[in-house]
């Protein structure tokens, strides 16, 4: 049982909770996720099963797309709706659509974020949320992330009220804290803010429409048809260049042999997926560090 399960993670569960439940449903220990989703956030969570756990690192770096909601006028400890309220400031003026869109333009591209205290980023070997729960404030490392696209989804021209909420879609790089982005949007508009709703609609090439729910997983597991929900390794890595070999060379690959660099892959910059004559994934290879005309194995699946 090997492959990638595209799970529609429900709100209220941690990514680890999802992994634990999949392990129980499939009766398999080798299960891992490809990037943490906060408990309040639902959406696309690729889960690697069996030999596919070896490719998790090649799926985590992909861009992510989210649809969410910013609420101005209220700040929370966790920067989302689950935290304790720490600041309230009534919105005393109309917020115009063009104002929001101008802020979105300013926040598109490379930006610097400070991870929230309630996050899994480690400082001195300890996770930030552990410090936060103990009431200890520590200096947090800033990180540069990329906002590829930030779009206002609401069609109103003017937003008003004691608090103001509006929906957005963001496509961003790995490591982006969307709840921190919501806070930054509020800062640019002059108000405390938090992320009041969020769903991940895509993780790299994988979309919400492709995902299975836990109900789907339970149904297929009971029928002994879970393989129908698993993407084979070669399909999960379809975005990588592919090198097809014959069965004779495949035997060498299974033993971790170094191979000549194919002419078509001379400009190779990153891993290549080696497949057999049946187009099934055998291994991931990359350029040899000291012998540029050779490729060496990174991960062998067989």
VEXPA-17544 format. One record per residue (C-alpha): residue number from 0; x, y, z. Coordinates in Angstrom, 2 decimals, decimal comma. Example, Ala and Ser with C-alpha at 12.3 -4.5 7.8 and 13.67 -1.06 7.14 Angstrom:
BEGIN
ROFI   resi      east     north        up
ROFI      0     12,30     -4,50      7,80
ROFI      1     13,67     -1,06      7,14
end
This chain:
BEGIN
ROFI   resi      east     north        up
ROFI      0      0,00      0,00      0,00
ROFI      1      2,03      2,95     -1,33
ROFI      2      0,99      6,35     -2,63
ROFI      3     -0,23      9,83     -1,77
ROFI      4     -3,68     10,35     -0,28
ROFI      5     -5,08     13,80     -0,98
ROFI      6     -7,07     14,47      2,17
ROFI      7     -9,64     17,20      2,69
ROFI      8     -8,56     17,97      6,24
ROFI      9    -11,47     19,05      8,42
ROFI     10    -11,21     22,02     10,77
ROFI     11    -10,67     21,09     14,41
ROFI     12     -7,95     18,48     13,80
ROFI     13     -4,18     18,90     13,77
ROFI     14     -2,21     17,49     10,85
ROFI     15     -0,78     14,91     13,25
ROFI     16     -4,33     13,92     14,30
ROFI     17     -5,05     13,25     10,62
ROFI     18     -1,93     11,10     10,24
ROFI     19     -2,82      9,13     13,39
ROFI     20     -6,36      8,49     12,14
ROFI     21     -5,14      7,37      8,69
ROFI     22     -2,72      4,95     10,37
ROFI     23     -5,61      3,38     12,27
ROFI     24     -7,91      3,22      9,25
ROFI     25     -5,30      1,72      6,94
ROFI     26     -3,53     -0,40      9,60
ROFI     27     -0,15      0,90      8,44
ROFI     28      2,56      2,71     10,43
ROFI     29      4,38      4,44      7,57
ROFI     30      2,17      7,51      7,15
ROFI     31      3,23     11,16      7,13
ROFI     32      1,89     14,55      6,04
ROFI     33      3,61     17,04      3,73
ROFI     34      3,20     20,26      5,67
ROFI     35      1,33     21,31      8,78
ROFI     36     -2,10     22,90      8,56
ROFI     37     -3,28     24,75     11,68
ROFI     38     -6,15     23,02     13,53
ROFI     39     -8,65     25,76     12,56
ROFI     40     -7,77     25,46      8,88
ROFI     41     -9,42     22,97      6,53
ROFI     42     -8,44     21,95      3,02
ROFI     43     -5,82     20,16      0,97
ROFI     44     -3,43     18,01      3,02
ROFI     45     -1,38     15,47      1,01
ROFI     46     -0,70     12,37      3,15
ROFI     47      2,13     10,04      2,16
ROFI     48      1,53      6,31      2,71
ROFI     49      4,07      3,47      2,69
ROFI     50      7,03      4,04      0,35
ROFI     51      5,59      7,42     -0,58
ROFI     52      6,78      8,76      2,81
ROFI     53     10,19      8,96      1,10
ROFI     54      8,95     11,70     -1,24
ROFI     55      7,34     13,96      1,38
ROFI     56     10,19     16,48      1,21
ROFI     57      9,68     16,82     -2,56
ROFI     58      6,04     17,81     -2,06
ROFI     59      6,40     20,26      0,86
ROFI     60      8,16     23,03     -1,06
ROFI     61      5,33     23,66     -3,48
ROFI     62      3,31     26,87     -3,51
ROFI     63      0,03     26,89     -1,60
ROFI     64     -3,28     28,61     -2,34
ROFI     65     -5,75     29,65      0,36
ROFI     66     -9,09     31,40      0,56
ROFI     67     -9,65     33,24      3,78
ROFI     68    -11,22     36,15      5,61
ROFI     69     -9,65     39,09      7,42
ROFI     70    -11,56     40,78     10,25
ROFI     71    -10,48     44,31     11,17
ROFI     72    -11,06     45,74     14,64
ROFI     73    -10,08     42,73     16,76
ROFI     74     -6,66     41,16     17,45
ROFI     75     -6,14     37,77     19,11
ROFI     76     -3,26     35,92     20,74
ROFI     77     -3,09     33,33     17,96
ROFI     78     -3,84     35,76     15,09
ROFI     79     -6,90     33,66     14,21
ROFI     80    -10,43     33,18     15,51
ROFI     81     -9,46     30,58     18,13
ROFI     82     -7,28     32,90     20,22
ROFI     83     -8,09     35,16     23,13
ROFI     84     -8,95     38,74     22,25
ROFI     85     -6,06     41,06     23,13
ROFI     86     -7,10     44,29     21,41
ROFI     87    -10,35     45,86     20,19
ROFI     88    -10,52     49,04     18,14
ROFI     89    -13,79     49,99     16,51
ROFI     90    -13,63     50,69     12,80
ROFI     91    -14,74     54,31     12,74
ROFI     92    -14,52     54,99      9,01
ROFI     93    -15,49     53,36      5,77
ROFI     94    -12,84     51,10      4,26
ROFI     95    -12,82     51,53      0,50
ROFI     96    -12,19     48,71     -1,93
ROFI     97     -9,33     50,55     -3,63
ROFI     98     -7,61     50,96     -0,23
ROFI     99     -7,65     47,21      0,35
ROFI    100     -6,48     46,47     -3,19
ROFI    101     -3,59     48,94     -2,78
ROFI    102     -2,52     47,17      0,44
ROFI    103     -2,72     43,85     -1,41
ROFI    104     -0,42     45,23     -4,12
ROFI    105      2,09     46,38     -1,48
ROFI    106      2,09     42,94      0,13
ROFI    107      2,58     41,05     -3,15
ROFI    108      6,11     39,81     -3,85
ROFI    109      8,78     39,12     -1,23
ROFI    110      7,77     40,17      2,27
ROFI    111      9,30     39,65      5,72
ROFI    112      7,18     37,98      8,39
ROFI    113      7,67     37,35     12,09
ROFI    114      6,13     33,96     12,97
ROFI    115      3,31     34,14     15,53
ROFI    116      4,06     33,06     19,10
ROFI    117      1,46     30,32     18,69
ROFI    118      3,37     28,43     15,99
ROFI    119      5,62     25,38     15,69
ROFI    120      8,76     27,37     14,80
ROFI    121     11,59     26,33     17,11
ROFI    122     13,75     28,74     19,12
ROFI    123     16,57     27,17     21,17
ROFI    124     15,11     23,72     20,56
ROFI    125     11,66     24,61     21,86
ROFI    126      8,51     25,37     19,87
ROFI    127      7,17     28,91     20,07
ROFI    128      3,73     27,77     21,20
ROFI    129      5,37     26,08     24,22
ROFI    130      6,84     29,43     25,25
ROFI    131      3,49     31,12     24,58
ROFI    132      1,58     28,66     26,76
ROFI    133      4,07     29,29     29,57
ROFI    134      3,61     33,04     29,20
ROFI    135      7,20     33,56     28,02
ROFI    136      7,91     36,04     25,21
ROFI    137     11,02     35,25     23,15
ROFI    138     12,67     36,89     20,17
ROFI    139     11,32     35,31     17,00
ROFI    140     13,35     34,79     13,84
ROFI    141     12,08     36,77     10,88
ROFI    142     11,63     34,98      7,55
ROFI    143     11,30     36,10      3,97
ROFI    144      8,38     34,58      2,06
ROFI    145      6,83     35,23     -1,34
ROFI    146      3,24     36,28     -2,00
ROFI    147      2,66     35,34     -5,63
ROFI    148     -0,90     36,60     -5,83
ROFI    149     -3,29     38,32     -3,40
ROFI    150     -6,84     38,95     -4,59
ROFI    151     -9,90     40,52     -2,93
ROFI    152    -12,87     38,19     -3,39
ROFI    153    -15,67     40,40     -2,01
ROFI    154    -17,38     42,58     -4,62
ROFI    155    -18,41     45,46     -2,34
ROFI    156    -16,98     48,91     -3,01
ROFI    157    -17,25     50,06      0,62
ROFI    158    -16,88     48,11      3,88
ROFI    159    -18,25     49,54      7,13
ROFI    160    -19,21     48,57     10,69
ROFI    161    -17,67     48,32     14,16
ROFI    162    -15,67     45,42     12,70
ROFI    163    -15,04     44,90      9,01
ROFI    164    -14,51     41,56      7,30
ROFI    165    -13,52     40,78      3,72
ROFI    166    -12,52     37,63      1,86
ROFI    167     -9,31     37,08     -0,10
ROFI    168     -7,40     34,48     -2,09
ROFI    169     -3,63     34,14     -1,71
ROFI    170     -1,06     32,01     -3,52
ROFI    171      2,18     31,96     -1,56
ROFI    172      5,46     30,18     -0,95
ROFI    173      6,19     27,49      1,60
ROFI    174      6,50     28,86      5,13
ROFI    175      4,03     31,74      4,72
ROFI    176      1,84     32,39      7,76
ROFI    177     -1,49     33,49      6,31
ROFI    178     -2,81     34,54      9,72
ROFI    179      0,22     36,82     10,07
ROFI    180     -0,55     38,14      6,58
ROFI    181     -4,06     39,00      7,84
ROFI    182     -2,53     40,93     10,74
ROFI    183     -0,20     42,75      8,32
ROFI    184     -3,17     43,72      6,15
ROFI    185     -4,83     45,20      9,23
ROFI    186     -1,68     47,13     10,17
ROFI    187     -1,56     48,71      6,71
ROFI    188     -5,22     49,74      7,06
ROFI    189     -4,67     51,13     10,57
ROFI    190     -6,53     48,53     12,63
ROFI    191     -5,84     45,42     14,71
ROFI    192     -6,90     42,33     12,77
ROFI    193     -7,05     38,57     12,76
ROFI    194     -7,76     35,80     10,27
ROFI    195    -11,37     34,81     10,88
ROFI    196    -11,55     31,94      8,37
ROFI    197     -9,15     29,97      6,17
ROFI    198     -9,23     27,01      3,80
ROFI    199     -6,34     25,67      1,72
ROFI    200     -7,65     25,17     -1,80
ROFI    201     -4,43     23,93     -3,40
ROFI    202     -1,05     22,51     -2,41
ROFI    203      1,24     22,67     -5,41
ROFI    204     -0,62     20,97     -8,29
ROFI    205     -3,15     19,27     -5,98
ROFI    206     -6,57     20,89     -5,59
ROFI    207     -9,50     20,58     -3,21
ROFI    208    -11,59     18,93     -5,94
ROFI    209     -9,16     16,00     -5,98
ROFI    210     -9,34     15,42     -2,23
ROFI    211    -11,05     12,66     -0,27
ROFI    212    -12,80     13,12      3,07
ROFI    213    -12,39     10,82      6,05
ROFI    214    -15,79      9,36      5,16
ROFI    215    -14,39      8,43      1,72
ROFI    216    -11,32      6,86      3,31
ROFI    217    -13,41      4,83      5,78
ROFI    218    -15,70      3,58      3,01
ROFI    219    -12,83      2,48      0,74
ROFI    220    -10,85      0,97      3,63
ROFI    221    -13,84     -1,17      4,67
ROFI    222    -14,27     -2,34      1,06
ROFI    223    -10,54     -3,12      0,73
ROFI    224    -10,27     -0,58     -2,10
ROFI    225     -8,08      2,09     -0,52
ROFI    226     -5,66      1,93     -3,49
ROFI    227     -8,34      3,68     -5,56
ROFI    228     -7,78      6,80     -3,45
ROFI    229     -3,96      6,71     -3,55
ROFI    230     -1,97      8,58     -6,16
ROFI    231      0,97      6,40     -7,28
ROFI    232      4,38      7,93     -6,59
ROFI    233      4,98      8,62    -10,30
ROFI    234      1,73     10,60    -10,53
ROFI    235      2,41     12,52     -7,33
ROFI    236      5,80     13,54     -8,77
ROFI    237      4,54     14,26    -12,28
ROFI    238      6,03     17,77    -12,08
ROFI    239      9,59     16,34    -12,09
ROFI    240     11,54     15,41    -15,23
ROFI    241     11,23     11,70    -16,02
ROFI    242     13,90      9,21    -17,14
ROFI    243     12,55      5,86    -18,39
ROFI    244     14,91      2,87    -18,32
ROFI    245     14,73     -0,77    -19,39
ROFI    246     14,41     -3,70    -17,01
ROFI    247     18,13     -4,52    -17,17
ROFI    248     19,09     -1,06    -15,93
ROFI    249     16,20     -1,20    -13,45
ROFI    250     17,96     -4,01    -11,60
ROFI    251     20,98     -1,74    -11,14
ROFI    252     18,75      1,07     -9,89
ROFI    253     17,23     -1,24     -7,28
ROFI    254     20,74     -1,75     -5,94
ROFI    255     21,45      1,98     -5,80
ROFI    256     23,79      2,12     -8,80
ROFI    257     25,18      5,35    -10,23
ROFI    258     24,01      5,95    -13,83
ROFI    259     25,30      7,96    -16,80
ROFI    260     23,59     11,33    -17,18
ROFI    261     21,24     11,10    -20,20
ROFI    262     21,85     13,64    -22,94
ROFI    263     18,30     14,98    -22,65
ROFI    264     18,92     15,80    -18,98
ROFI    265     22,24     17,64    -19,40
ROFI    266     20,70     20,84    -18,01
ROFI    267     19,24     18,98    -15,03
ROFI    268     18,85     21,22    -11,98
ROFI    269     17,16     19,20     -9,26
ROFI    270     15,87     15,63     -8,95
ROFI    271     14,75     13,39    -11,82
ROFI    272     12,21     10,58    -11,46
ROFI    273     13,50      7,25    -12,79
ROFI    274     10,71      4,94    -14,02
ROFI    275     10,68      1,44    -15,50
ROFI    276      9,18      0,22    -18,79
ROFI    277      5,74      0,12    -17,16
ROFI    278      6,16      3,78    -16,14
ROFI    279      6,29      2,87    -12,43
ROFI    280      8,51      4,91    -10,11
ROFI    281     11,78      3,25     -9,14
ROFI    282     13,87      6,05     -7,66
ROFI    283     14,75      9,70     -7,53
ROFI    284     18,18     10,63     -8,89
ROFI    285     20,20     13,85     -9,00
ROFI    286     23,48     14,98    -10,55
ROFI    287     26,59     13,51     -8,96
ROFI    288     28,30     16,24     -6,87
ROFI    289     31,82     15,53     -8,19
ROFI    290     31,16     13,68    -11,46
ROFI    291     28,88     15,88    -13,62
ROFI    292     28,32     13,19    -16,26
ROFI    293     26,73     10,84    -13,73
ROFI    294     23,54     10,80    -11,68
ROFI    295     23,28      9,22     -8,25
ROFI    296     20,27      7,95     -6,26
ROFI    297     18,53     10,21     -3,74
ROFI    298     15,67      7,84     -2,87
ROFI    299     15,06      4,27     -4,05
ROFI    300     11,46      3,03     -3,84
ROFI    301     11,83     -0,61     -4,87
end
